[in-house]
């Protein structure tokens, strides 16, 4: 038994320690941008694309269907249409796949309606979600007491009647809530959820908690992952954020975070959800230039104006100056930390005649494997700090900061890369760090120190591997 079922646990009393508090000020930033995008009509277009991505990926990561990346992007851009989905041997017919994705899309649209209706989350509504998400799925796989798999009719909108404990690749069993305890566990889940809302639990913590605890219960015979992501999305949507789009690229990190949460540590899942929201935010802030089609010079100029000028509210220079000042302080901190690393390297490795170390303000080198969810704006802001090892083959660790979108939006990103002279570069930071005008500097620095240490560890590891 790899994981033996236990009744779900409430959040610990120190739930604030599960988050670094980044999303709260970032929501203020997003709300300042929202009116601009709504007025231009761009936000609606972006939201439609994001909704289609959610609807496709929530089934893709569960293996409900298998759609390649090119087709996925086409469906996101052009809409869910069976004619755009190729029929592949051994896969569901394209017409059925399209209907399943449309079911997911309707559920997401229903979440927004649910929020507007200000209904309390209830067992009946969760049943509604399950029925709607699995409308076009008629059967699922069950396991008998001897470990044999067989197909059973899928009952929608009703709790499971059989155990659904999957066998892992190593032969161990992951045990979920027994059918006879599901009703009481779901009641406890919803009661604690309401208590958390009344206590002011941060949204990223609550979304991660309700997702994981629902997954622990696994109340339905199938479709539990999709319902869990719908519940997490509902929590974020209520607070003015985006649906939780966990993509196929996030799958390994997502599974790892859930497994760590099984051991009692929720922080990894909280962190993933924060990064998912930040990714959507970065994409949304570029939507003014990227979403609308540009076919004429006049349209191109209008698109450029939306990004560089925008409404008067974004022209307030204090917004940019505050973000820039915060980023300058962080880059000074980077220089200090790189000099400390340099000293340690010289102490531990020694000053070999064929190897010298140096910290400088280098030129910005973008990673050839960059996963940045935006295009860096180095015209309005660019600062770089670099630790170089000069020898037979030069190696560099570089931390660079750059504006995200127009400077008037007051958002700056930071990335760490490692590169080998004459070879490609690799990202050392798993996610870009974000600096915005709405967050107090002490909070930014506290988050940044953790991010910087992780990035430097990754960069030094890449350095070591480059020597092998």
Residue, then its C-alpha position, 0 to 999 in steps of 0.5 A: x500500500x503506497x498510500x493508505x487512506x486517512x480522513x482529510x485534514x484541515x489546514x494547519x493554524x499557520x496556513x499563512x506560512x504556505x504562501x509568500x503573499x505574492x498574489x494579493x498585491x499582484x491582483x491590485x496590479x491586474x485590476x489596474x490593467x483589467x479596465x483597459x483590456x475590457x474597454x478595448x474588447x481584448x480581454x473577452x478575446x483573451x478569456x475565450x482563448x484561455x477558456x478553450x485552453x483550460x477545456x482541452x488541457x483538463x482532459x489531456x493531462x488525464x488521458x481522456x484523449x490525446x491531441x498534439x500541440x499543433x492541433x491544440x493551438x489551432x483549437x485554442x485560436x479557432x474554436x472547438x471544431x471536430x473538423x480540426x481534430x484528426x482521427x487517429x488509430x486507437x483514439x476516440x473519434x474526433x466528433x466525440x473528442x470535440x463534444x467532451x471538450x465542449x462539455x468542459x467548456x460549458x462547465x467553465x462558463x457555468x463557473x463564471x455564472x455560479x460566481x455571479x449568482x453568489x451561490x454557496x458551494x454545495x454537494x448538489x453543485x459538485x454533482x452538477x459539475x461531475x455530470x456536466x464534465x462527463x456528459x459524453x463518457x459512458x463507462x470507466x474502468x473498475x478493479x475487483x477484489x482480485x486486482x482485475x480490471x473491468x469496464x463498468x457503466x459510469x454513474x454521473x452526479x453520484x458518489x462512487x459505489x466501488x473502491x477506486x484505488x489505482x495500482x501504480x507502476x511499481x505494483x503498490x496501491x494508492x488508496x482513496x476514501x472508501x465508498x461508505x465514508x465519501x458522504x461524510x468526508x464531502x460534508x467535512x470538506x465543504x464545511x471547512x471550505x466555508x470556515x476558511x473563507x470566513x477566516x480569510x485564508x489566502x486564495x492560493x492556499x484555499x484553492x490548493x487545499x480544496x483541490x488536494x483534499x477533494x482528490x484525496x476523497x476521490x468521491x466519484x468513480x472517474x472524473x475526479x481530477x477534472x472536478x478538482x481543477x474545476x473547484x480550484x478554478x472556481x475559488x480563483x474566479x471568485x477572487x477575480x483571477x483566472x481558471x487554473x490552466x494546468x497544461x501537459x507541460x505542467x503535468x510532472x510538476x503537478x503530480x509531484x506537488x499532489x504526491x508531496x501534499x499526500x505527505x502533508x506539505x501543501x506548499x508545492x501545490x500552492x506554488x504551482x497554482x501561483x505560477x499558473x496565475x502569473x503565467x495567465x496574467x503575463x499573457x493577458x497583459x500582452x493581449x492588447x498587442x497579440x490577440x487582435x489581428x493586424x492587417x493594415x499599417x493603421x491597425x499596426x499603429x493602433x496596436x502599438x499605441x495600445x501597448x506603449x501609450x494606453x489610457x491616461x491611468x497607465x501614464x502615471x510615471x510613479x508607477x514605473x519609477x516604483x517598479x524600477x526602483x524595486x528592481x534596481x534594489x534587487x539587482x544590487x542584492x544580486x551583485x552582492x550575492x554573486x560576489x559572495x559566491x565568487x569569494x567562496x569559489x576562490x576559497x574552495x577552488x583556489x586561484x588557478x592560473x588557468x581559471x579566473x572568476x569575475x562579477x560584472x554587469x554583463x550583456x543580456x543573453x536570453x536562454x535559447x530554451x526560454x520558457x518565458x510566458x512573455x517577450x522581454x522588453x529590454x528597451x525600457x529596462x535592462x540590468x544584468x549581473x554576471x558571474x563569469x569563469x574564464x578559462x579554457x572554455x568560458x562559463x557564465x551565470x547571468x541574472x537579468x531584469x527586463x520590463x514586461x510589456x510597456x513600462x507604464x504597466x509597472x511590471x519587471x521580470x527577472x531570469x537566471x541563465x547559465x551559458x557556456x562560451x560558444x554553446x547554447x544557454x539554459x534556464x537556471x530559474x524555473x520561473x521568472x521572478x516578477x516585480x510590480x509597483x503594488x507590492x511593498x519592497x520588504x515583501x519583494x526582497x523576502x521572496x526574491x532571496x528565496x528565488x535567487x538562492x534556488x536559481x543559483x543552486x540550479x546554475x551551479x549545478x548546470x556548471x558542474x554538469x558542463x564539466x563532465 
